[in-house]
Amino acid sequence: MESANDKTNDASPRDTTPLLSDRYALSPLDFAIVSFFVVAFLLFYYLPLSTVGVWRDISVGRTILAESQLPSHPVQMPLAATSLYRPTNWLADISLALVNRAGGPEAISLASTLVATGYLLFVYFVLCPSSSPKWLRLIAVALAAATLLFCWQGLTPELASSVRLALFLTPLAIFAGWRQSNMAPSIWSWIVAPLAIVAWANTHWTFVAGPLLMSAIAVGVACDSRLTGRSWGETCGDRQVQAWVWLAQLCWFVTLLNPFGFGVWAEALAQIVHPLDGSTPLVLASGLGAIVALLVAALACLLRRSQTPVHGGDIAMFVVAISLAACNTHFVLTLVAVATMICLPMTAGLFARSDKAEPVATSDTQEPRPLRFAFTLLSLLAIWIGFALSPISASVLGGTPRMLASAIEDPPLGVVRFLHENRRERFILAPVVWSDFIAYADADAEMFATSDFDRLPQQAKFDFRRLYQGGSQWQRILDRYDVDTLVIDKRAHGDFATQVLGDVGGDWQLAWENARALVLQRRSAA
């Protein structure tokens, strides 16, 4: 009996050692991908926020929350009260104000980093087919990261619109109904795409890309049906073609679910024709232009060499996306996403996949590879290092929090501190690059001009430019508009600062000065 028991309890040490599945064993390429995402996270986190744009949007959102209604003119800019103004970004502005209320500028920086990094993860895991080689997927993510980097201003409505873009493209990328034999849109496309466009239309004027892309798919499906030998009557009567047309019409209709109705379309067309947010038509001799040229060259090469059939919906979407990108740089991110969704499936069969997992060693004669999890551990270490190096680690690991001057690009902190210590109602004339941040920091102040400068009357714009160009009429210009506080950037307008200091007197006095800026204040307002 004892010998029998000894035999049943006798087991090899190797048999009792638990083995982890090889699916958790990352390759060197996987480690490179993880490291890329960590570097992208740190890069976006340490990029300083611009003093223009995002702070104006926070002020608008703060006003909407305080007054429970949409403003009828640019916030804290009374001279533009008579201009046509539609705060079509109101949903993004409220979101920004809530994030700012939760943690101030540092929360804005963290949120913008999470949105940008999350969008890159969406490109890698959703837009890129899992069958594509990992190095190709990494290239697609790198192009998306470069596009975000060239347009970086922080958590602006433009960046917030990337979330809506991702939501809109998700069912199209996963199901790709126009490439299937029945060519019908999935149920998720019927649900998700219209909801994404509703949120998009209330976030940023780039929402026009949504219904245009869906219409392009409908046109492409109709062309594919026609090329099978059907007549136009048979094509128009095809249930699948009709389904895509109805879905496109639904996407056009839901854009009107906003407080301004057709006004959002008028605002979008006005922004494309005459941008007011710093965007421009595409210039090929630029970083974004190089990305667009690369995508066009890649598609042209794939059309010649691809072993997969070409679908009309893909070509139509690419034509629409590149046309929009040529009109305005804000659409380049849409083009990169569409090109990724179109080009990577066309690479099937062109490249051998070298990143396939090796089979698990299960045979008794095979010994498990002792270092097969080395790159998994290195990847976890890279993630930990990225967290430890990020500013958010100070609240967990201890350390000195990041200074506000590091989180924002060249903020006028001295001016803001003076205004805060001498808080009262003011009408301030300051450089446009500082005005948004000053208005954000001092909610009681009214500004001569913010980044909504183009909404000012023509005479006010002319006087503003003439004032900072210098001249003996500066006091007369300030008197004309009842300005009581003048802020001057010494580095940008050194000659004007010197002249003002020489002419100061009478109704004006020097209220504050440092090596960077000076503040003049009307004596009667002191």
Secondary structure as GFF3:
##gff-version 3
##sequence-region A 1 526
A	DSSP	alpha_helix	2	9	.	.	.	ID=ss1
A	DSSP	three_ten_helix	22	24	.	.	.	ID=ss2
A	DSSP	alpha_helix	28	46	.	.	.	ID=ss3
A	DSSP	alpha_helix	54	67	.	.	.	ID=ss4
A	DSSP	three_ten_helix	78	80	.	.	.	ID=ss5
A	DSSP	alpha_helix	90	122	.	.	.	ID=ss6
A	DSSP	pi_helix	123	127	.	.	.	ID=ss7
A	DSSP	alpha_helix	134	150	.	.	.	ID=ss8
A	DSSP	alpha_helix	157	175	.	.	.	ID=ss9
A	DSSP	three_ten_helix	177	179	.	.	.	ID=ss10
A	DSSP	alpha_helix	187	201	.	.	.	ID=ss11
A	DSSP	three_ten_helix	205	208	.	.	.	ID=ss12
A	DSSP	alpha_helix	209	227	.	.	.	ID=ss13
A	DSSP	alpha_helix	232	237	.	.	.	ID=ss14
A	DSSP	alpha_helix	239	254	.	.	.	ID=ss15
A	DSSP	alpha_helix	263	273	.	.	.	ID=ss16
A	DSSP	alpha_helix	287	305	.	.	.	ID=ss17
A	DSSP	alpha_helix	312	327	.	.	.	ID=ss18
A	DSSP	three_ten_helix	329	331	.	.	.	ID=ss19
A	DSSP	alpha_helix	332	346	.	.	.	ID=ss20
A	DSSP	alpha_helix	374	389	.	.	.	ID=ss21
A	DSSP	three_ten_helix	391	393	.	.	.	ID=ss22
A	DSSP	alpha_helix	394	397	.	.	.	ID=ss23
A	DSSP	alpha_helix	404	407	.	.	.	ID=ss24
A	DSSP	alpha_helix	413	421	.	.	.	ID=ss25
A	DSSP	beta_strand	426	429	.	.	.	ID=ss26
A	DSSP	alpha_helix	432	441	.	.	.	ID=ss27
A	DSSP	beta_strand	445	447	.	.	.	ID=ss28
A	DSSP	three_ten_helix	453	455	.	.	.	ID=ss29
A	DSSP	alpha_helix	458	468	.	.	.	ID=ss30
A	DSSP	alpha_helix	474	480	.	.	.	ID=ss31
A	DSSP	beta_strand	485	489	.	.	.	ID=ss32
A	DSSP	alpha_helix	494	503	.	.	.	ID=ss33
A	DSSP	beta_strand	508	513	.	.	.	ID=ss34
A	DSSP	beta_strand	517	522	.	.	.	ID=ss35
A	DSSP	three_ten_helix	523	525	.	.	.	ID=ss36
###
